[in-house]
Every structure is written in structure tokens, then in C-alpha cells.
Amino acid sequence: MQTYDPNSTKQHWQVKDIIFLALLAAFFGLIYQGASYLYYALAATFLKPYANDLMLGIWLMAGPLAAILLKRRGAAFLGEFLAATAEMLLFSSWGAANLITGALQGAASELGFLTYGYKNFGKKALTLSVIFSAIMTFAWDYFQSGYQAYPLSMLLTLFGIRLLSLAFFDGVLIYQIAQLVSKARVRV
């Protein structure tokens, strides 16, 4: 008889894990595409310079959720990359650039779990995942999105907003979802 251990770290990918990851990616692809409409609504207001950083936490949820639920090496990267792929296939306005940003976001998220050698999928690893994601995505936007044109005070504001968005959506919210799944004794 198989027993439930919410803290177990599985070593090998199974077909059910791949199916779960595909479903998670499709679900978040839809969420990401929907979030892009909210982004455009924000960008049409006085919040335009802050819209990307406000929304970023939503756009990085698939990676940490995949990692914390599947407890597998590479789950954060694959979850984020596949969700970005699904968003692209839904005719995202960013097109194939989604693949590049999805890979970067997935790698950043993965680093939090890698730092603990994939032995910790709890608060500490999730916190590091948020921090790495904030730093790496901000560095990307600094060069790719023209952030270098902003003064230091604006850069600090944008980074603070990004960190708060990631902390809420990819830290607090993902942790709460994982707690609810564990409490429901659902095996992923």
C-alpha cells in the first residue's frame, strides 16, 4: 500500500507527472494570456511605467507551483517554460519572445530549489526562488525593456514593486496553494 508523505522528494519523472505538468502549463498559459489584458489596461493609465513589474508575479506562478507540487528537478523550469509556450500558442502579443522569457523565468525560479539541492521545497526554497526571479528578470528587463533609461530612484521603485509582486504571487500564494493541496491529501 502506498502511503502519503507530503514532504517526500520523488527521484524519477513518471507519466502522471508529465501529464500534470502539461495540464498546469495549459492552465497557466490561459491565466498568462488573460493577465496580458490586465497588463494592457494598466499600461493605458498613469501606471504604465509600473505595469510590467506589477504583473510579473502572476506571469511567474507556474514554475514555483510545479516545483513545490511535483518536487522534481527541473519542474520549475519546465512548468514556466511550458506555460509560456502555451501562452504563445494562444496568440500572445509577445509571440515567440515568450519562449525566451519563459526559459529565463523558469531558470530563475529553478535556482531557488537548486540552491538546496532539491531537498527543500518549502518556504526557504520558495523565498530564494522569488529572490532569484526578481534579480534575474530585472536584469533582463534592464537591457531588454529599456530600464537603463530610468534614473536610479525609478529603478529602485520598479525593483521593489517587482519583488513585492513576486513575493505575493510566487511566494505567499503558491505556498498557500501547496498547503491546501497537502491538507486535502491530494497526491501529485
N, C-alpha and C positions, 0 to 999 in steps of 0.2 A: 504494500500500500504506500502511495506517495504522500508525504506529509508536507504541509505548507510551512515554509520558512521565509518570512518577508525580508530577511537580511541575507539570504543566500546569494552568492555570486555564481552564476552559471558559466561554465567554461566554453561551451560549444554552441554555435548557432544551430537552431532547429528550424524546420519548415514553418512551424507555428510562429516563431519569432520573426521570420521574414514576412509572413502574411500580416502579422500585427504591425510591423514597420511600414508595410505598403499601405495599410488602412490608415495608420497615423499620418503618413505623408499626404495621402489624398485628403484627409480631413483638414490638415493644416494648410494644404495648398488652397483649399476653399476659404479658410479663415484669412490667409495672407492676401488672397485676391480681394476679399471683402474689405480688409483693412486698408488696402490701397485706395479705396473710395473715401474712407475716412481721412487718409493722408491728404488726398486732393482737396477735401473740404477744409481741412486745417490750413493747407497751403494757400487757399483763397482768402484767408483772413490775415489779421496782423500777426498771427502765429507762424507765418510762412518760414521764417528762419529756424524755427524750433520744431517744425512738423516731423522731420525725419527722426530726430532724437526722441521726441515724444512717442513715436510709433515703434521704435526699434525693438522694444521689449516684446511686443506682440509678434514681430517678424522673426524672433529667435526662439520661440517656445518649443518647437518640435524637437530640437536637438536635446536639450536637457530632459524633456519629458521622456523621450525614447531611452536615454541613458538610465534615468532613475527607475523606469519601469522594467526595462529589459536587463539591466545590469550586465552589459556586454561591452567588450572592447569595440570601439568603432560605432556604437549605437548613436551617440550624439552627432557624430559627423554624418552618418548615413541618414538619420532622421531629418536633419536640417537640409542636407543636400537634396534628398528625395522630395521633401516638401517644397523646396524652391523649384525643383523640376516640375512638380505638379502645378504650382502657381504659373510657371512659364507656359505650360501646356493649356492653361485656362486663358491664354491670350493676355498675359500680364503686359502692362505698358512698358516694362523693363526688358522684355524679350529674353534673349539668350544671356544677357548680363546677369540674370537670376542665377545661372549656373555658377558663375564666378563668385558672386556674393554668397550664395548658398554654401559653396565649398569653404570660403573664408569663415563664415559664421559657424559652420559645423566644426571646423578645425579649432576655432577659438573655444567653442563650448566643450569640445572633447578634452582640451588641455586641463580643465579643472578635475576631470576624473582620472586622466593620465598621471597627474601630479601625485595622486595617492595610489598609483599602481593598480588602479581598477579594483581596489579593496574597500573603497569607501564611496558609497553612492548616496550619502546623506547630506546634511546641512553644510559640512565643511567643503566637500567636493562641489556642491551646488554653488556655494559662495565663491569659490575660486573660478568656477565656470562663468559666473556673472562678471567677475573682475577681468578675466582674460577676454571675455567677449566685449566688454566695454573698451578695453585698451586696443585690441586688435581692430575692431570695427571703426573706432575713432581714427586710428592711424590710416585706415583705408579711406575713410571719408575726407581726411585731411588732404590727401593727394588727389583722390578721385572726384570728390564733390566740391572742390574749391575752398575748403575750410581754411587754407593757408591765407586767404584774403582777409579773414576776420582778425580783429585785434585780440590780444590775449584775454581780456575780460570776457569777450563773447565766446572764445574757445572754452574758457573755464565754465561758463554758464551752460554751453551746449554739452560739455562732457558731464557736468553734474546732472542735467536733465536726462541724458542717456543712461547714466549709472542708476538713477532712480527708476527709470522705466524698466531697465533690465532687472534691477533688484526686485521690483514688484512682480512683473510678469514671469520672469525666468527664475526667480528665487522663491519668493513667498507663495505665489500662486501655484507654481509647479510642485513645491513641497507639499502644499495643502492637497493638491490633486493626488499625489503619491500616498499621502496619509489616508485619504478617503478610499483609495484602491486597496491599500493594506487592511484598513478596517473592514472593508467589505469582503476581505479574504479572497479576492479575485486573483487567480494565477495568470500572470502574463508570460 
